[in-house]
Amino acid sequence: MPKTIPCTPWVNASVSDGCKWEYEVTFTEKRGGNATIERIGRRYVDTKGKVWTSGDGEWFDYTIDVPAKGSATYDSWVRTYPSGDPPDLRGATLKVSYSGTDESGRKFSGSVAAKLARSP
């Protein structure tokens, strides 16, 4: 993921100061064995420290097969409503966590983080 994810403006009714952030995480296998991502977690921490997740919670089952010496991606998006309406994610930190198993049955996990830009 990039260090900062840009805001794309979007319109909510007659107000046009909402933001939409589209992001992609690339998983790369470097040791020479297939791996499978089995769960993804998404957490947003706003500038006041409040944690936000999607309606289904932070973690969910999601299968991504990463080939030996290859890569695979996960992409998603989040949007915020106009100024003042919660959650206001402009300037927030996005954390994408993951867990899975390699072809030898070893478990692995990790996370990456990026800032959500405040404005376009």
Secondary structure, 3 states (H helix, E strand, C coil): CCCEECCEEEEECCEEEEEEEEEEEEEECCCCCCEEEEEEEEEEECCCCCEECECCECEEEEEEEECCCCEEEEEEEEEECCCCCCCCCCCCEEEEEEEEEECCCCEEEEEEEEEECCCC
